[in-house]
Amino acid sequence: YAFLHGDLEEEILMKQPEGFEAPGKEHYACRLLKSLYGLKQSPRQWYKRFDSFMVSQGFDRNSYDCCVYHSKLDNGSMIYLLLYVDDML
């Protein structure tokens, strides 16, 4: 479900899903406003949104691996967040 939270930057049209066609408008297309799970742009859009949130929360992105975030607490301890596809460790 994570991919459903990505905002699209370009206009994407899709055929109406089977069984959900509007009567009399079967040849119309749907304009997507949000990502869909099977859309090629979905993972990238989700990652961009996730990345901007993590940076806004004070985490730094690792310069060698863009899926590793870290933050140093006031007491000197470190927090590491490892992102794998749409799951976090």
PDB file of N, CA, C and O in Angstrom, chain B, residues numbered from 101:
ATOM      1  N   TYR B 101       0.803  -1.207   0.000  1.00  0.00           N
ATOM      2  CA  TYR B 101       0.000   0.000   0.000  1.00  0.00           C
ATOM      3  C   TYR B 101       0.847   1.272   0.000  1.00  0.00           C
ATOM      4  O   TYR B 101       0.327   2.367  -0.217  1.00  0.00           O
ATOM      5  N   ALA B 102       2.138   1.128   0.242  1.00  0.00           N
ATOM      6  CA  ALA B 102       2.996   2.310   0.314  1.00  0.00           C
ATOM      7  C   ALA B 102       3.014   3.081  -0.993  1.00  0.00           C
ATOM      8  O   ALA B 102       3.085   4.310  -0.981  1.00  0.00           O
ATOM      9  N   PHE B 103       2.952   2.386  -2.115  1.00  0.00           N
ATOM     10  CA  PHE B 103       3.037   3.062  -3.404  1.00  0.00           C
ATOM     11  C   PHE B 103       1.834   3.942  -3.688  1.00  0.00           C
ATOM     12  O   PHE B 103       1.896   4.781  -4.587  1.00  0.00           O
ATOM     13  N   LEU B 104       0.754   3.784  -2.961  1.00  0.00           N
ATOM     14  CA  LEU B 104      -0.432   4.593  -3.193  1.00  0.00           C
ATOM     15  C   LEU B 104      -0.268   6.009  -2.649  1.00  0.00           C
ATOM     16  O   LEU B 104      -1.137   6.854  -2.868  1.00  0.00           O
ATOM     17  N   HIS B 105       0.823   6.282  -1.947  1.00  0.00           N
ATOM     18  CA  HIS B 105       1.037   7.598  -1.347  1.00  0.00           C
ATOM     19  C   HIS B 105       1.931   8.495  -2.182  1.00  0.00           C
ATOM     20  O   HIS B 105       2.218   9.621  -1.777  1.00  0.00           O
ATOM     21  N   GLY B 106       2.381   8.023  -3.342  1.00  0.00           N
ATOM     22  CA  GLY B 106       3.237   8.847  -4.190  1.00  0.00           C
ATOM     23  C   GLY B 106       2.420   9.772  -5.069  1.00  0.00           C
ATOM     24  O   GLY B 106       1.417   9.355  -5.649  1.00  0.00           O
ATOM     25  N   ASP B 107       2.837  11.017  -5.171  1.00  0.00           N
ATOM     26  CA  ASP B 107       2.176  11.976  -6.049  1.00  0.00           C
ATOM     27  C   ASP B 107       2.829  11.917  -7.419  1.00  0.00           C
ATOM     28  O   ASP B 107       4.052  11.816  -7.520  1.00  0.00           O
ATOM     29  N   LEU B 108       2.039  11.978  -8.456  1.00  0.00           N
ATOM     30  CA  LEU B 108       2.563  11.920  -9.815  1.00  0.00           C
ATOM     31  C   LEU B 108       2.977  13.305 -10.285  1.00  0.00           C
ATOM     32  O   LEU B 108       2.323  14.298  -9.965  1.00  0.00           O
ATOM     33  N   GLU B 109       4.065  13.368 -11.044  1.00  0.00           N
ATOM     34  CA  GLU B 109       4.548  14.639 -11.570  1.00  0.00           C
ATOM     35  C   GLU B 109       4.103  14.862 -13.009  1.00  0.00           C
ATOM     36  O   GLU B 109       4.075  16.001 -13.475  1.00  0.00           O
ATOM     37  N   GLU B 110       3.759  13.800 -13.715  1.00  0.00           N
ATOM     38  CA  GLU B 110       3.330  13.927 -15.094  1.00  0.00           C
ATOM     39  C   GLU B 110       1.889  13.450 -15.238  1.00  0.00           C
ATOM     40  O   GLU B 110       1.348  12.791 -14.350  1.00  0.00           O
ATOM     41  N   GLU B 111       1.284  13.790 -16.357  1.00  0.00           N
ATOM     42  CA  GLU B 111      -0.093  13.369 -16.600  1.00  0.00           C
ATOM     43  C   GLU B 111      -0.081  11.934 -17.131  1.00  0.00           C
ATOM     44  O   GLU B 111       0.587  11.632 -18.119  1.00  0.00           O
ATOM     45  N   ILE B 112      -0.824  11.064 -16.464  1.00  0.00           N
ATOM     46  CA  ILE B 112      -0.899   9.661 -16.867  1.00  0.00           C
ATOM     47  C   ILE B 112      -2.367   9.295 -17.034  1.00  0.00           C
ATOM     48  O   ILE B 112      -3.189   9.520 -16.146  1.00  0.00           O
ATOM     49  N   LEU B 113      -2.672   8.729 -18.188  1.00  0.00           N
ATOM     50  CA  LEU B 113      -4.029   8.290 -18.482  1.00  0.00           C
ATOM     51  C   LEU B 113      -4.061   6.772 -18.532  1.00  0.00           C
ATOM     52  O   LEU B 113      -3.088   6.138 -18.941  1.00  0.00           O
ATOM     53  N   MET B 114      -5.173   6.192 -18.118  1.00  0.00           N
ATOM     54  CA  MET B 114      -5.321   4.738 -18.182  1.00  0.00           C
ATOM     55  C   MET B 114      -6.724   4.383 -18.655  1.00  0.00           C
ATOM     56  O   MET B 114      -7.665   5.163 -18.508  1.00  0.00           O
ATOM     57  N   LYS B 115      -6.840   3.203 -19.219  1.00  0.00           N
ATOM     58  CA  LYS B 115      -8.129   2.700 -19.654  1.00  0.00           C
ATOM     59  C   LYS B 115      -8.989   2.430 -18.428  1.00  0.00           C
ATOM     60  O   LYS B 115      -8.467   2.043 -17.383  1.00  0.00           O
ATOM     61  N   GLN B 116     -10.288   2.624 -18.537  1.00  0.00           N
ATOM     62  CA  GLN B 116     -11.180   2.350 -17.413  1.00  0.00           C
ATOM     63  C   GLN B 116     -11.102   0.871 -17.051  1.00  0.00           C
ATOM     64  O   GLN B 116     -11.128   0.019 -17.939  1.00  0.00           O
ATOM     65  N   PRO B 117     -11.006   0.550 -15.760  1.00  0.00           N
ATOM     66  CA  PRO B 117     -10.920  -0.854 -15.346  1.00  0.00           C
ATOM     67  C   PRO B 117     -12.161  -1.643 -15.767  1.00  0.00           C
ATOM     68  O   PRO B 117     -13.280  -1.133 -15.730  1.00  0.00           O
ATOM     69  N   GLU B 118     -11.942  -2.879 -16.162  1.00  0.00           N
ATOM     70  CA  GLU B 118     -13.044  -3.746 -16.580  1.00  0.00           C
ATOM     71  C   GLU B 118     -14.065  -3.880 -15.450  1.00  0.00           C
ATOM     72  O   GLU B 118     -13.706  -4.152 -14.305  1.00  0.00           O
ATOM     73  N   GLY B 119     -15.334  -3.686 -15.785  1.00  0.00           N
ATOM     74  CA  GLY B 119     -16.399  -3.763 -14.796  1.00  0.00           C
ATOM     75  C   GLY B 119     -16.703  -2.425 -14.136  1.00  0.00           C
ATOM     76  O   GLY B 119     -17.680  -2.303 -13.396  1.00  0.00           O
ATOM     77  N   PHE B 120     -15.875  -1.424 -14.399  1.00  0.00           N
ATOM     78  CA  PHE B 120     -16.079  -0.099 -13.803  1.00  0.00           C
ATOM     79  C   PHE B 120     -16.221   0.985 -14.861  1.00  0.00           C
ATOM     80  O   PHE B 120     -16.057   2.168 -14.564  1.00  0.00           O
ATOM     81  N   GLU B 121     -16.526   0.586 -16.099  1.00  0.00           N
ATOM     82  CA  GLU B 121     -16.697   1.560 -17.173  1.00  0.00           C
ATOM     83  C   GLU B 121     -17.952   2.393 -16.921  1.00  0.00           C
ATOM     84  O   GLU B 121     -18.979   1.874 -16.484  1.00  0.00           O
ATOM     85  N   ALA B 122     -17.854   3.680 -17.202  1.00  0.00           N
ATOM     86  CA  ALA B 122     -19.012   4.566 -17.081  1.00  0.00           C
ATOM     87  C   ALA B 122     -19.943   4.300 -18.262  1.00  0.00           C
ATOM     88  O   ALA B 122     -19.492   4.301 -19.408  1.00  0.00           O
ATOM     89  N   PRO B 123     -21.234   4.072 -18.007  1.00  0.00           N
ATOM     90  CA  PRO B 123     -22.170   3.792 -19.099  1.00  0.00           C
ATOM     91  C   PRO B 123     -22.204   4.927 -20.123  1.00  0.00           C
ATOM     92  O   PRO B 123     -22.358   6.096 -19.770  1.00  0.00           O
ATOM     93  N   GLY B 124     -22.058   4.563 -21.389  1.00  0.00           N
ATOM     94  CA  GLY B 124     -22.048   5.544 -22.467  1.00  0.00           C
ATOM     95  C   GLY B 124     -20.706   6.223 -22.665  1.00  0.00           C
ATOM     96  O   GLY B 124     -20.544   7.000 -23.606  1.00  0.00           O
ATOM     97  N   LYS B 125     -19.737   5.945 -21.794  1.00  0.00           N
ATOM     98  CA  LYS B 125     -18.403   6.556 -21.887  1.00  0.00           C
ATOM     99  C   LYS B 125     -17.317   5.491 -21.831  1.00  0.00           C
ATOM    100  O   LYS B 125     -16.249   5.708 -21.259  1.00  0.00           O
ATOM    101  N   GLU B 126     -17.601   4.339 -22.431  1.00  0.00           N
ATOM    102  CA  GLU B 126     -16.679   3.204 -22.371  1.00  0.00           C
ATOM    103  C   GLU B 126     -15.326   3.501 -23.013  1.00  0.00           C
ATOM    104  O   GLU B 126     -14.332   2.862 -22.669  1.00  0.00           O
ATOM    105  N   HIS B 127     -15.270   4.450 -23.934  1.00  0.00           N
ATOM    106  CA  HIS B 127     -14.016   4.752 -24.623  1.00  0.00           C
ATOM    107  C   HIS B 127     -13.247   5.910 -23.978  1.00  0.00           C
ATOM    108  O   HIS B 127     -12.210   6.328 -24.493  1.00  0.00           O
ATOM    109  N   TYR B 128     -13.745   6.421 -22.872  1.00  0.00           N
ATOM    110  CA  TYR B 128     -13.047   7.483 -22.139  1.00  0.00           C
ATOM    111  C   TYR B 128     -11.872   6.888 -21.374  1.00  0.00           C
ATOM    112  O   TYR B 128     -11.826   5.680 -21.140  1.00  0.00           O
ATOM    113  N   ALA B 129     -10.935   7.727 -20.990  1.00  0.00           N
ATOM    114  CA  ALA B 129      -9.790   7.306 -20.193  1.00  0.00           C
ATOM    115  C   ALA B 129      -9.852   7.968 -18.819  1.00  0.00           C
ATOM    116  O   ALA B 129     -10.514   8.991 -18.642  1.00  0.00           O
ATOM    117  N   CYS B 130      -9.169   7.383 -17.867  1.00  0.00           N
ATOM    118  CA  CYS B 130      -9.080   7.938 -16.511  1.00  0.00           C
ATOM    119  C   CYS B 130      -7.738   8.661 -16.372  1.00  0.00           C
ATOM    120  O   CYS B 130      -6.708   8.151 -16.813  1.00  0.00           O
ATOM    121  N   ARG B 131      -7.751   9.830 -15.768  1.00  0.00           N
ATOM    122  CA  ARG B 131      -6.507  10.550 -15.466  1.00  0.00           C
ATOM    123  C   ARG B 131      -6.136  10.238 -14.027  1.00  0.00           C
ATOM    124  O   ARG B 131      -6.926  10.461 -13.110  1.00  0.00           O
ATOM    125  N   LEU B 132      -4.921   9.719 -13.833  1.00  0.00           N
ATOM    126  CA  LEU B 132      -4.475   9.351 -12.495  1.00  0.00           C
ATOM    127  C   LEU B 132      -3.938  10.571 -11.761  1.00  0.00           C
ATOM    128  O   LEU B 132      -3.182  11.365 -12.320  1.00  0.00           O
ATOM    129  N   LEU B 133      -4.336  10.708 -10.509  1.00  0.00           N
ATOM    130  CA  LEU B 133      -3.825  11.779  -9.655  1.00  0.00           C
ATOM    131  C   LEU B 133      -2.805  11.240  -8.659  1.00  0.00           C
ATOM    132  O   LEU B 133      -1.936  11.978  -8.195  1.00  0.00           O
ATOM    133  N   LYS B 134      -2.910   9.963  -8.333  1.00  0.00           N
ATOM    134  CA  LYS B 134      -1.993   9.298  -7.392  1.00  0.00           C
ATOM    135  C   LYS B 134      -1.420   8.054  -8.055  1.00  0.00           C
ATOM    136  O   LYS B 134      -1.952   7.570  -9.053  1.00  0.00           O
ATOM    137  N   SER B 135      -0.339   7.547  -7.495  1.00  0.00           N
ATOM    138  CA  SER B 135       0.300   6.345  -8.016  1.00  0.00           C
ATOM    139  C   SER B 135      -0.589   5.123  -7.831  1.00  0.00           C
ATOM    140  O   SER B 135      -1.401   5.059  -6.908  1.00  0.00           O
ATOM    141  N   LEU B 136      -0.423   4.174  -8.713  1.00  0.00           N
ATOM    142  CA  LEU B 136      -1.040   2.864  -8.575  1.00  0.00           C
ATOM    143  C   LEU B 136       0.070   1.846  -8.383  1.00  0.00           C
ATOM    144  O   LEU B 136       1.208   2.090  -8.783  1.00  0.00           O
ATOM    145  N   TYR B 137      -0.242   0.711  -7.779  1.00  0.00           N
ATOM    146  CA  TYR B 137       0.793  -0.267  -7.438  1.00  0.00           C
ATOM    147  C   TYR B 137       1.572  -0.756  -8.650  1.00  0.00           C
ATOM    148  O   TYR B 137       2.790  -0.902  -8.555  1.00  0.00           O
ATOM    149  N   GLY B 138       0.937  -1.013  -9.774  1.00  0.00           N
ATOM    150  CA  GLY B 138       1.634  -1.555 -10.931  1.00  0.00           C
ATOM    151  C   GLY B 138       2.286  -0.519 -11.821  1.00  0.00           C
ATOM    152  O   GLY B 138       2.921  -0.882 -12.812  1.00  0.00           O
ATOM    153  N   LEU B 139       2.152   0.749 -11.505  1.00  0.00           N
ATOM    154  CA  LEU B 139       2.675   1.824 -12.341  1.00  0.00           C
ATOM    155  C   LEU B 139       4.198   1.897 -12.227  1.00  0.00           C
ATOM    156  O   LEU B 139       4.745   1.804 -11.128  1.00  0.00           O
ATOM    157  N   LYS B 140       4.876   2.063 -13.354  1.00  0.00           N
ATOM    158  CA  LYS B 140       6.344   2.098 -13.352  1.00  0.00           C
ATOM    159  C   LYS B 140       6.893   3.253 -12.517  1.00  0.00           C
ATOM    160  O   LYS B 140       7.967   3.126 -11.929  1.00  0.00           O
ATOM    161  N   GLN B 141       6.181   4.369 -12.455  1.00  0.00           N
ATOM    162  CA  GLN B 141       6.650   5.537 -11.710  1.00  0.00           C
ATOM    163  C   GLN B 141       6.430   5.416 -10.205  1.00  0.00           C
ATOM    164  O   GLN B 141       7.012   6.186  -9.442  1.00  0.00           O
ATOM    165  N   SER B 142       5.612   4.476  -9.764  1.00  0.00           N
ATOM    166  CA  SER B 142       5.211   4.396  -8.363  1.00  0.00           C
ATOM    167  C   SER B 142       6.366   4.279  -7.374  1.00  0.00           C
ATOM    168  O   SER B 142       6.406   5.042  -6.409  1.00  0.00           O
ATOM    169  N   PRO B 143       7.316   3.348  -7.572  1.00  0.00           N
ATOM    170  CA  PRO B 143       8.398   3.243  -6.584  1.00  0.00           C
ATOM    171  C   PRO B 143       9.213   4.521  -6.445  1.00  0.00           C
ATOM    172  O   PRO B 143       9.557   4.920  -5.333  1.00  0.00           O
ATOM    173  N   ARG B 144       9.522   5.161  -7.560  1.00  0.00           N
ATOM    174  CA  ARG B 144      10.324   6.386  -7.519  1.00  0.00           C
ATOM    175  C   ARG B 144       9.575   7.515  -6.824  1.00  0.00           C
ATOM    176  O   ARG B 144      10.159   8.233  -6.013  1.00  0.00           O
ATOM    177  N   GLN B 145       8.293   7.681  -7.127  1.00  0.00           N
ATOM    178  CA  GLN B 145       7.512   8.738  -6.509  1.00  0.00           C
ATOM    179  C   GLN B 145       7.366   8.502  -5.004  1.00  0.00           C
ATOM    180  O   GLN B 145       7.428   9.443  -4.213  1.00  0.00           O
ATOM    181  N   TRP B 146       7.173   7.240  -4.617  1.00  0.00           N
ATOM    182  CA  TRP B 146       7.071   6.927  -3.194  1.00  0.00           C
ATOM    183  C   TRP B 146       8.392   7.226  -2.497  1.00  0.00           C
ATOM    184  O   TRP B 146       8.398   7.809  -1.412  1.00  0.00           O
ATOM    185  N   TYR B 147       9.522   6.833  -3.109  1.00  0.00           N
ATOM    186  CA  TYR B 147      10.817   7.077  -2.495  1.00  0.00           C
ATOM    187  C   TYR B 147      11.069   8.576  -2.343  1.00  0.00           C
ATOM    188  O   TYR B 147      11.577   9.002  -1.306  1.00  0.00           O
ATOM    189  N   LYS B 148      10.732   9.378  -3.335  1.00  0.00           N
ATOM    190  CA  LYS B 148      10.949  10.824  -3.245  1.00  0.00           C
ATOM    191  C   LYS B 148      10.161  11.418  -2.086  1.00  0.00           C
ATOM    192  O   LYS B 148      10.662  12.287  -1.371  1.00  0.00           O
ATOM    193  N   ARG B 149       8.940  10.958  -1.898  1.00  0.00           N
ATOM    194  CA  ARG B 149       8.121  11.469  -0.786  1.00  0.00           C
ATOM    195  C   ARG B 149       8.704  11.012   0.553  1.00  0.00           C
ATOM    196  O   ARG B 149       8.780  11.795   1.500  1.00  0.00           O
ATOM    197  N   PHE B 150       9.113   9.746   0.632  1.00  0.00           N
ATOM    198  CA  PHE B 150       9.711   9.219   1.858  1.00  0.00           C
ATOM    199  C   PHE B 150      11.003   9.967   2.189  1.00  0.00           C
ATOM    200  O   PHE B 150      11.229  10.348   3.338  1.00  0.00           O
ATOM    201  N   ASP B 151      11.842  10.172   1.185  1.00  0.00           N
ATOM    202  CA  ASP B 151      13.126  10.848   1.381  1.00  0.00           C
ATOM    203  C   ASP B 151      12.923  12.272   1.900  1.00  0.00           C
ATOM    204  O   ASP B 151      13.606  12.690   2.835  1.00  0.00           O
ATOM    205  N   SER B 152      12.004  13.009   1.313  1.00  0.00           N
ATOM    206  CA  SER B 152      11.791  14.385   1.779  1.00  0.00           C
ATOM    207  C   SER B 152      11.270  14.404   3.220  1.00  0.00           C
ATOM    208  O   SER B 152      11.602  15.309   3.985  1.00  0.00           O
ATOM    209  N   PHE B 153      10.454  13.406   3.594  1.00  0.00           N
ATOM    210  CA  PHE B 153       9.971  13.334   4.981  1.00  0.00           C
ATOM    211  C   PHE B 153      11.129  13.053   5.942  1.00  0.00           C
ATOM    212  O   PHE B 153      11.250  13.711   6.976  1.00  0.00           O
ATOM    213  N   MET B 154      11.973  12.086   5.607  1.00  0.00           N
ATOM    214  CA  MET B 154      13.089  11.740   6.493  1.00  0.00           C
ATOM    215  C   MET B 154      14.039  12.922   6.675  1.00  0.00           C
ATOM    216  O   MET B 154      14.481  13.194   7.791  1.00  0.00           O
ATOM    217  N   VAL B 155      14.349  13.613   5.608  1.00  0.00           N
ATOM    218  CA  VAL B 155      15.237  14.775   5.692  1.00  0.00           C
ATOM    219  C   VAL B 155      14.587  15.877   6.533  1.00  0.00           C
ATOM    220  O   VAL B 155      15.270  16.558   7.298  1.00  0.00           O
ATOM    221  N   SER B 156      13.269  16.054   6.392  1.00  0.00           N
ATOM    222  CA  SER B 156      12.582  17.072   7.188  1.00  0.00           C
ATOM    223  C   SER B 156      12.561  16.722   8.673  1.00  0.00           C
ATOM    224  O   SER B 156      12.390  17.607   9.512  1.00  0.00           O
ATOM    225  N   GLN B 157      12.734  15.441   9.010  1.00  0.00           N
ATOM    226  CA  GLN B 157      12.759  15.002  10.401  1.00  0.00           C
ATOM    227  C   GLN B 157      14.171  15.016  10.989  1.00  0.00           C
ATOM    228  O   GLN B 157      14.377  14.573  12.119  1.00  0.00           O
ATOM    229  N   GLY B 158      15.135  15.518  10.232  1.00  0.00           N
ATOM    230  CA  GLY B 158      16.494  15.663  10.743  1.00  0.00           C
ATOM    231  C   GLY B 158      17.423  14.505  10.444  1.00  0.00           C
ATOM    232  O   GLY B 158      18.538  14.466  10.963  1.00  0.00           O
ATOM    233  N   PHE B 159      16.996  13.566   9.626  1.00  0.00           N
ATOM    234  CA  PHE B 159      17.859  12.448   9.250  1.00  0.00           C
ATOM    235  C   PHE B 159      18.725  12.855   8.072  1.00  0.00           C
ATOM    236  O   PHE B 159      18.320  13.658   7.232  1.00  0.00           O
ATOM    237  N   ASP B 160      19.931  12.286   8.024  1.00  0.00           N
ATOM    238  CA  ASP B 160      20.830  12.492   6.898  1.00  0.00           C
ATOM    239  C   ASP B 160      20.848  11.230   6.055  1.00  0.00           C
ATOM    240  O   ASP B 160      20.823  10.122   6.591  1.00  0.00           O
ATOM    241  N   ARG B 161      20.891  11.390   4.744  1.00  0.00           N
ATOM    242  CA  ARG B 161      20.989  10.263   3.834  1.00  0.00           C
ATOM    243  C   ARG B 161      22.459   9.879   3.698  1.00  0.00           C
ATOM    244  O   ARG B 161      23.321  10.747   3.560  1.00  0.00           O
ATOM    245  N   ASN B 162      22.740   8.597   3.736  1.00  0.00           N
ATOM    246  CA  ASN B 162      24.101   8.112   3.580  1.00  0.00           C
ATOM    247  C   ASN B 162      24.599   8.432   2.177  1.00  0.00           C
ATOM    248  O   ASN B 162      23.869   8.245   1.203  1.00  0.00           O
ATOM    249  N   SER B 163      25.831   8.911   2.065  1.00  0.00           N
ATOM    250  CA  SER B 163      26.351   9.299   0.751  1.00  0.00           C
ATOM    251  C   SER B 163      26.716   8.096  -0.119  1.00  0.00           C
ATOM    252  O   SER B 163      26.865   8.241  -1.333  1.00  0.00           O
ATOM    253  N   TYR B 164      26.863   6.911   0.480  1.00  0.00           N
ATOM    254  CA  TYR B 164      27.211   5.716  -0.293  1.00  0.00           C
ATOM    255  C   TYR B 164      26.002   4.859  -0.641  1.00  0.00           C
ATOM    256  O   TYR B 164      26.020   4.134  -1.636  1.00  0.00           O
ATOM    257  N   ASP B 165      24.969   4.936   0.156  1.00  0.00           N
ATOM    258  CA  ASP B 165      23.760   4.139  -0.089  1.00  0.00           C
ATOM    259  C   ASP B 165      22.555   5.014   0.228  1.00  0.00           C
ATOM    260  O   ASP B 165      22.330   5.367   1.385  1.00  0.00           O
ATOM    261  N   CYS B 166      21.780   5.365  -0.793  1.00  0.00           N
ATOM    262  CA  CYS B 166      20.669   6.305  -0.610  1.00  0.00           C
ATOM    263  C   CYS B 166      19.506   5.702   0.174  1.00  0.00           C
ATOM    264  O   CYS B 166      18.531   6.399   0.454  1.00  0.00           O
ATOM    265  N   CYS B 167      19.589   4.431   0.529  1.00  0.00           N
ATOM    266  CA  CYS B 167      18.519   3.794   1.313  1.00  0.00           C
ATOM    267  C   CYS B 167      18.884   3.648   2.787  1.00  0.00           C
ATOM    268  O   CYS B 167      18.199   2.946   3.531  1.00  0.00           O
ATOM    269  N   VAL B 168      19.955   4.305   3.209  1.00  0.00           N
ATOM    270  CA  VAL B 168      20.372   4.289   4.615  1.00  0.00           C
ATOM    271  C   VAL B 168      20.307   5.726   5.135  1.00  0.00           C
ATOM    272  O   VAL B 168      20.903   6.637   4.560  1.00  0.00           O
ATOM    273  N   TYR B 169      19.581   5.905   6.223  1.00  0.00           N
ATOM    274  CA  TYR B 169      19.442   7.216   6.867  1.00  0.00           C
ATOM    275  C   TYR B 169      19.997   7.116   8.277  1.00  0.00           C
ATOM    276  O   TYR B 169      19.912   6.064   8.912  1.00  0.00           O
ATOM    277  N   HIS B 170      20.557   8.199   8.759  1.00  0.00           N
ATOM    278  CA  HIS B 170      21.101   8.196  10.119  1.00  0.00           C
ATOM    279  C   HIS B 170      20.884   9.550  10.773  1.00  0.00           C
ATOM    280  O   HIS B 170      20.782  10.585  10.115  1.00  0.00           O
ATOM    281  N   SER B 171      20.817   9.499  12.099  1.00  0.00           N
ATOM    282  CA  SER B 171      20.642  10.715  12.888  1.00  0.00           C
ATOM    283  C   SER B 171      21.342  10.519  14.221  1.00  0.00           C
ATOM    284  O   SER B 171      21.275   9.439  14.808  1.00  0.00           O
ATOM    285  N   LYS B 172      22.007  11.548  14.698  1.00  0.00           N
ATOM    286  CA  LYS B 172      22.714  11.485  15.977  1.00  0.00           C
ATOM    287  C   LYS B 172      21.884  12.206  17.031  1.00  0.00           C
ATOM    288  O   LYS B 172      21.495  13.359  16.843  1.00  0.00           O
ATOM    289  N   LEU B 173      21.616  11.523  18.138  1.00  0.00           N
ATOM    290  CA  LEU B 173      20.849  12.105  19.232  1.00  0.00           C
ATOM    291  C   LEU B 173      21.746  12.965  20.113  1.00  0.00           C
ATOM    292  O   LEU B 173      22.972  12.899  20.020  1.00  0.00           O
ATOM    293  N   ASP B 174      21.126  13.769  20.966  1.00  0.00           N
ATOM    294  CA  ASP B 174      21.873  14.670  21.853  1.00  0.00           C
ATOM    295  C   ASP B 174      22.799  13.911  22.801  1.00  0.00           C
ATOM    296  O   ASP B 174      23.852  14.427  23.176  1.00  0.00           O
ATOM    297  N   ASN B 175      22.418  12.687  23.195  1.00  0.00           N
ATOM    298  CA  ASN B 175      23.248  11.922  24.131  1.00  0.00           C
ATOM    299  C   ASN B 175      24.369  11.151  23.427  1.00  0.00           C
ATOM    300  O   ASN B 175      25.087  10.382  24.067  1.00  0.00           O
ATOM    301  N   GLY B 176      24.522  11.350  22.124  1.00  0.00           N
ATOM    302  CA  GLY B 176      25.608  10.711  21.383  1.00  0.00           C
ATOM    303  C   GLY B 176      25.221   9.404  20.700  1.00  0.00           C
ATOM    304  O   GLY B 176      25.978   8.909  19.864  1.00  0.00           O
ATOM    305  N   SER B 177      24.072   8.833  21.029  1.00  0.00           N
ATOM    306  CA  SER B 177      23.677   7.592  20.349  1.00  0.00           C
ATOM    307  C   SER B 177      23.184   7.899  18.941  1.00  0.00           C
ATOM    308  O   SER B 177      22.785   9.020  18.630  1.00  0.00           O
ATOM    309  N   MET B 178      23.225   6.873  18.105  1.00  0.00           N
ATOM    310  CA  MET B 178      22.862   7.003  16.697  1.00  0.00           C
ATOM    311  C   MET B 178      21.589   6.220  16.392  1.00  0.00           C
ATOM    312  O   MET B 178      21.328   5.173  16.984  1.00  0.00           O
ATOM    313  N   ILE B 179      20.822   6.737  15.479  1.00  0.00           N
ATOM    314  CA  ILE B 179      19.666   6.021  14.945  1.00  0.00           C
ATOM    315  C   ILE B 179      19.966   5.760  13.474  1.00  0.00           C
ATOM    316  O   ILE B 179      20.310   6.678  12.728  1.00  0.00           O
ATOM    317  N   TYR B 180      19.832   4.505  13.065  1.00  0.00           N
ATOM    318  CA  TYR B 180      20.001   4.127  11.666  1.00  0.00           C
ATOM    319  C   TYR B 180      18.683   3.581  11.151  1.00  0.00           C
ATOM    320  O   TYR B 180      18.040   2.774  11.823  1.00  0.00           O
ATOM    321  N   LEU B 181      18.281   4.005   9.985  1.00  0.00           N
ATOM    322  CA  LEU B 181      17.085   3.484   9.345  1.00  0.00           C
ATOM    323  C   LEU B 181      17.505   2.946   7.979  1.00  0.00           C
ATOM    324  O   LEU B 181      18.077   3.666   7.160  1.00  0.00           O
ATOM    325  N   LEU B 182      17.212   1.671   7.753  1.00  0.00           N
ATOM    326  CA  LEU B 182      17.548   1.024   6.487  1.00  0.00           C
ATOM    327  C   LEU B 182      16.267   0.776   5.728  1.00  0.00           C
ATOM    328  O   LEU B 182      15.354   0.129   6.242  1.00  0.00           O
ATOM    329  N   LEU B 183      16.187   1.275   4.522  1.00  0.00           N
ATOM    330  CA  LEU B 183      15.002   1.149   3.692  1.00  0.00           C
ATOM    331  C   LEU B 183      15.228   0.049   2.663  1.00  0.00           C
ATOM    332  O   LEU B 183      16.232   0.056   1.951  1.00  0.00           O
ATOM    333  N   TYR B 184      14.299  -0.889   2.586  1.00  0.00           N
ATOM    334  CA  TYR B 184      14.380  -1.964   1.606  1.00  0.00           C
ATOM    335  C   TYR B 184      13.059  -2.034   0.877  1.00  0.00           C
ATOM    336  O   TYR B 184      12.056  -2.449   1.458  1.00  0.00           O
ATOM    337  N   VAL B 185      13.034  -1.636  -0.386  1.00  0.00           N
ATOM    338  CA  VAL B 185      11.848  -1.561  -1.237  1.00  0.00           C
ATOM    339  C   VAL B 185      10.794  -0.703  -0.539  1.00  0.00           C
ATOM    340  O   VAL B 185      10.878   0.523  -0.609  1.00  0.00           O
ATOM    341  N   ASP B 186       9.815  -1.291   0.126  1.00  0.00           N
ATOM    342  CA  ASP B 186       8.808  -0.493   0.848  1.00  0.00           C
ATOM    343  C   ASP B 186       8.707  -0.961   2.291  1.00  0.00           C
ATOM    344  O   ASP B 186       7.633  -0.927   2.891  1.00  0.00           O
ATOM    345  N   ASP B 187       9.830  -1.398   2.843  1.00  0.00           N
ATOM    346  CA  ASP B 187       9.889  -1.870   4.219  1.00  0.00           C
ATOM    347  C   ASP B 187      11.087  -1.190   4.896  1.00  0.00           C
ATOM    348  O   ASP B 187      12.042  -0.807   4.220  1.00  0.00           O
ATOM    349  N   MET B 188      11.041  -1.042   6.217  1.00  0.00           N
ATOM    350  CA  MET B 188      12.137  -0.394   6.938  1.00  0.00           C
ATOM    351  C   MET B 188      12.644  -1.302   8.043  1.00  0.00           C
ATOM    352  O   MET B 188      11.881  -2.066   8.634  1.00  0.00           O
ATOM    353  N   LEU B 189      13.933  -1.213   8.315  1.00  0.00           N
ATOM    354  CA  LEU B 189      14.556  -1.951   9.426  1.00  0.00           C
ATOM    355  C   LEU B 189      15.052  -0.961  10.454  1.00  0.00           C
ATOM    356  O   LEU B 189      15.612  -1.361  11.475  1.00  0.00           O
TER     357      LEU B 189
END
